[in-house]
Amino acid sequence: MLTALVVAIGAFSAGAQERGGGDDAQVFGGGDSELKPFCEKSRERGTCQAIASLTTFITRLGDKKRPFVAPSDGKIVAWSIELGHKPSNRPPEGSPDADSNLKIFQDLFGNERYGKGPAARLAILKRQGGGVQFKLADQSPAVKLSGPFYANDTIITLERPLPIQEGEIVGLSSLTWIPTLRPRDEGGGQASWRASLNKDECNSDGILNGKPQKRVGSTREYGCQFDDRLFYKAYFVPNN
């Protein structure tokens, strides 16, 4: 349940794909197109899971290890994110006074700056030494992911491409909460990802109190790894 805290949507247009990066773009994060984020319309508990307020990056996707590591110097020109359905705003059946799934996410992770709905941006991370310390080298503008983002795979073209150096990693910062995850116990396949938590925070309290890495130039520990499937991609164009 912990590794859950994420939800997903799905669908994108060919036009958006073309704008995403063009013929020269390499896609980081491509995988099994039949897998979808786990967030249903059901009002019952346990039917929608989402990423909490954390910065994350995928370390394994199927048989691909380190799928978001830049193979050379270049730039990230676009990114995409797939969300599940919007969590139900109705209380569980038989419990009319209980909070709805949507309200739980909003109350736990909503904030004054980014609102109560899903919000995210890309993070360019640079490993410091040989451990799990990472410097935030750059980041994209924040995007609020409500409305048409639900139940869709949406490509977001960057007005300012993010420069990235060989060996740096493209991560995803959840600024509130994001329904873009499929847990391993829901058939998420072989996948894993790291989160901006200390090694002693890989538990419910650590996740609930976690924060995304937001200050460019700062260094954070990514000491927790989870075996779930996240649904974001990045479009990389190498330097000439």
LINCOR-V380619 format. One record per pair of residues at least 12 apart in sequence whose C-alpha atoms are under 8 Angstrom apart, sorted by the first residue. I is the first residue (numbers start at 1). J is the second residue. If there is no record, write none. Layout:
<<I & J> <I & J>>
This chain:
<<1 & 46> <1 & 49> <2 & 203> <2 & 204> <2 & 207> <3 & 183> <3 & 226> <3 & 227> <3 & 228> <4 & 49> <4 & 50> <4 & 51> <4 & 181> <4 & 182> <4 & 183> <4 & 228> <5 & 49> <5 & 50> <5 & 51> <5 & 52> <5 & 177> <5 & 178> <5 & 179> <5 & 181> <6 & 38> <6 & 48> <6 & 49> <6 & 50> <6 & 51> <6 & 52> <6 & 177> <6 & 178> <6 & 179> <6 & 180> <6 & 181> <6 & 182> <7 & 37> <7 & 38> <7 & 39> <7 & 48> <7 & 49> <7 & 50> <7 & 51> <7 & 83> <7 & 84> <7 & 85> <7 & 178> <7 & 179> <7 & 180> <7 & 181> <7 & 182> <8 & 36> <8 & 37> <8 & 38> <8 & 39> <8 & 50> <8 & 82> <8 & 83> <8 & 84> <8 & 85> <8 & 150> <8 & 151> <8 & 152> <8 & 178> <8 & 179> <8 & 180> <8 & 181> <8 & 182> <8 & 231> <9 & 36> <9 & 37> <9 & 39> <9 & 82> <9 & 83> <9 & 84> <9 & 85> <9 & 149> <9 & 150> <9 & 151> <9 & 152> <9 & 153> <9 & 179> <9 & 180> <10 & 36> <10 & 82> <10 & 83> <10 & 84> <10 & 150> <10 & 151> <10 & 152> <10 & 153> <10 & 154> <11 & 82> <11 & 151> <11 & 152> <11 & 153> <11 & 154> <12 & 152> <12 & 153> <12 & 154> <12 & 155> <16 & 154> <16 & 155> <17 & 155> <19 & 157> <20 & 77> <20 & 78> <20 & 79> <20 & 155> <20 & 156> <20 & 157> <20 & 235> <21 & 77> <21 & 78> <21 & 157> <21 & 235> <21 & 236> <21 & 237> <24 & 237> <25 & 235> <25 & 236> <25 & 237> <25 & 238> <26 & 235> <26 & 236> <26 & 237> <27 & 233> <27 & 234> <27 & 235> <27 & 236> <28 & 67> <28 & 68> <28 & 233> <28 & 234> <28 & 235> <28 & 236> <29 & 61> <29 & 67> <29 & 68> <29 & 231> <29 & 232> <29 & 233> <29 & 234> <30 & 233> <31 & 61> <31 & 62> <35 & 188> <36 & 84> <36 & 181> <36 & 182> <36 & 231> <37 & 82> <37 & 83> <37 & 84> <37 & 179> <37 & 180> <37 & 181> <37 & 182> <37 & 229> <37 & 230> <37 & 231> <38 & 84> <38 & 179> <38 & 180> <38 & 181> <38 & 182> <38 & 183> <38 & 186> <39 & 84> <39 & 85> <39 & 86> <39 & 87> <39 & 179> <40 & 84> <40 & 85> <40 & 86> <40 & 87> <41 & 85> <41 & 86> <41 & 87> <41 & 88> <42 & 87> <42 & 88> <43 & 87> <43 & 88> <43 & 89> <43 & 90> <43 & 91> <43 & 92> <43 & 93> <43 & 100> <43 & 101> <44 & 91> <44 & 92> <44 & 93> <44 & 101> <45 & 92> <45 & 101> <48 & 87> <48 & 101> <48 & 179> <49 & 179> <49 & 180> <49 & 181> <49 & 182> <50 & 177> <50 & 178> <50 & 179> <50 & 180> <50 & 181> <51 & 174> <51 & 177> <51 & 178> <51 & 179> <51 & 180> <51 & 181> <52 & 109> <52 & 174> <52 & 176> <52 & 177> <52 & 178> <52 & 207> <52 & 208> <52 & 210> <53 & 109> <53 & 173> <53 & 174> <53 & 175> <53 & 176> <53 & 177> <53 & 207> <53 & 208> <53 & 210> <53 & 211> <53 & 212> <54 & 173> <54 & 174> <54 & 175> <54 & 195> <54 & 196> <54 & 197> <54 & 207> <54 & 210> <54 & 211> <54 & 212> <54 & 213> <55 & 123> <55 & 171> <55 & 172> <55 & 173> <55 & 174> <55 & 195> <55 & 196> <55 & 211> <55 & 212> <55 & 213> <56 & 171> <56 & 172> <56 & 173> <56 & 174> <56 & 193> <56 & 194> <56 & 195> <56 & 196> <57 & 169> <57 & 170> <57 & 171> <57 & 172> <57 & 193> <57 & 194> <57 & 195> <58 & 171> <58 & 191> <58 & 192> <58 & 193> <58 & 194> <58 & 230> <59 & 191> <59 & 192> <59 & 193> <59 & 194> <60 & 190> <60 & 191> <60 & 192> <60 & 193> <61 & 190> <61 & 191> <61 & 192> <61 & 229> <62 & 189> <62 & 190> <62 & 191> <63 & 190> <68 & 169> <68 & 170> <68 & 171> <68 & 234> <69 & 166> <69 & 167> <69 & 168> <69 & 169> <69 & 170> <70 & 164> <70 & 165> <70 & 166> <70 & 167> <70 & 168> <70 & 169> <70 & 170> <70 & 236> <71 & 166> <71 & 167> <72 & 165> <72 & 166> <72 & 167> <72 & 238> <72 & 239> <73 & 163> <73 & 164> <73 & 165> <73 & 166> <73 & 238> <73 & 239> <74 & 163> <74 & 164> <74 & 165> <74 & 166> <74 & 236> <74 & 237> <74 & 238> <74 & 239> <75 & 161> <75 & 162> <75 & 163> <75 & 164> <75 & 236> <75 & 237> <75 & 238> <75 & 239> <76 & 161> <76 & 162> <76 & 163> <76 & 164> <76 & 234> <76 & 235> <76 & 236> <76 & 237> <77 & 157> <77 & 158> <77 & 159> <77 & 160> <77 & 161> <77 & 162> <77 & 234> <77 & 235> <77 & 236> <77 & 237> <78 & 155> <78 & 156> <78 & 157> <78 & 158> <78 & 161> <78 & 234> <78 & 235> <78 & 236> <79 & 122> <79 & 155> <79 & 156> <79 & 157> <79 & 158> <79 & 232> <79 & 233> <79 & 234> <79 & 235> <80 & 153> <80 & 154> <80 & 155> <80 & 156> <80 & 232> <80 & 233> <80 & 234> <81 & 153> <81 & 154> <81 & 155> <81 & 180> <81 & 231> <81 & 232> <81 & 233> <82 & 149> <82 & 150> <82 & 151> <82 & 152> <82 & 153> <82 & 154> <82 & 180> <82 & 231> <82 & 232> <83 & 149> <83 & 150> <83 & 151> <83 & 152> <83 & 153> <83 & 178> <83 & 179> <83 & 180> <83 & 181> <83 & 231> <84 & 150> <84 & 151> <84 & 152> <84 & 179> <84 & 180> <85 & 150> <85 & 151> <85 & 179> <86 & 102> <86 & 150> <86 & 151> <86 & 179> <87 & 101> <87 & 102> <88 & 100> <88 & 101> <88 & 102> <89 & 101> <89 & 102> <89 & 103> <105 & 177> <108 & 208> <109 & 176> <109 & 177> <110 & 176> <110 & 177> <111 & 176> <114 & 144> <114 & 175> <114 & 176> <115 & 176> <116 & 176> <117 & 144> <117 & 145> <117 & 146> <117 & 176> <117 & 177> <118 & 144> <118 & 145> <118 & 146> <118 & 174> <118 & 175> <118 & 176> <118 & 177> <118 & 178> <118 & 179> <119 & 142> <119 & 143> <119 & 144> <119 & 145> <119 & 146> <119 & 174> <119 & 175> <119 & 176> <119 & 177> <119 & 178> <120 & 142> <120 & 143> <120 & 144> <120 & 145> <120 & 172> <120 & 173> <120 & 174> <120 & 175> <120 & 176> <120 & 178> <121 & 139> <121 & 140> <121 & 141> <121 & 142> <121 & 143> <121 & 172> <121 & 173> <121 & 174> <121 & 175> <122 & 139> <122 & 140> <122 & 141> <122 & 170> <122 & 171> <122 & 172> <122 & 173> <123 & 136> <123 & 137> <123 & 138> <123 & 139> <123 & 140> <123 & 170> <123 & 171> <123 & 172> <123 & 173> <124 & 136> <124 & 137> <124 & 138> <124 & 139> <124 & 162> <124 & 164> <124 & 168> <124 & 169> <124 & 170> <124 & 171> <125 & 137> <125 & 138> <125 & 168> <125 & 169> <125 & 170> <125 & 171> <126 & 167> <126 & 168> <126 & 169> <127 & 168> <132 & 221> <132 & 222> <132 & 223> <133 & 219> <133 & 220> <133 & 221> <133 & 222> <134 & 219> <134 & 220> <134 & 221> <134 & 222> <135 & 216> <135 & 217> <135 & 218> <135 & 219> <135 & 220> <136 & 213> <136 & 214> <136 & 215> <136 & 216> <136 & 217> <136 & 218> <136 & 219> <137 & 216> <137 & 217> <138 & 162> <138 & 163> <138 & 216> <138 & 217> <139 & 162> <139 & 216> <140 & 158> <140 & 162> <170 & 234> <172 & 232> <173 & 212> <173 & 213> <174 & 212> <175 & 212> <180 & 230> <180 & 231> <180 & 232> <181 & 228> <181 & 229> <181 & 230> <181 & 231> <182 & 228> <182 & 229> <182 & 230> <183 & 227> <183 & 228> <183 & 229> <184 & 227> <184 & 228> <184 & 229> <188 & 228> <188 & 229> <189 & 228> <189 & 229> <190 & 227> <190 & 228> <190 & 229> <191 & 227> <191 & 228> <191 & 229> <192 & 225> <192 & 226> <192 & 227> <192 & 228> <192 & 229> <193 & 225> <193 & 226> <193 & 227> <193 & 228> <193 & 229> <193 & 230> <194 & 222> <194 & 223> <194 & 224> <194 & 225> <194 & 226> <195 & 222> <195 & 223> <195 & 224> <195 & 225> <196 & 210> <196 & 211> <196 & 212> <196 & 213> <196 & 220> <196 & 221> <196 & 222> <196 & 223> <196 & 224> <197 & 210> <197 & 220> <197 & 221> <197 & 222> <197 & 223> <197 & 224> <198 & 221> <198 & 222> <198 & 223> <198 & 224> <199 & 221> <199 & 222> <199 & 223> <199 & 224> <200 & 223> <201 & 224> <202 & 223> <202 & 224>>
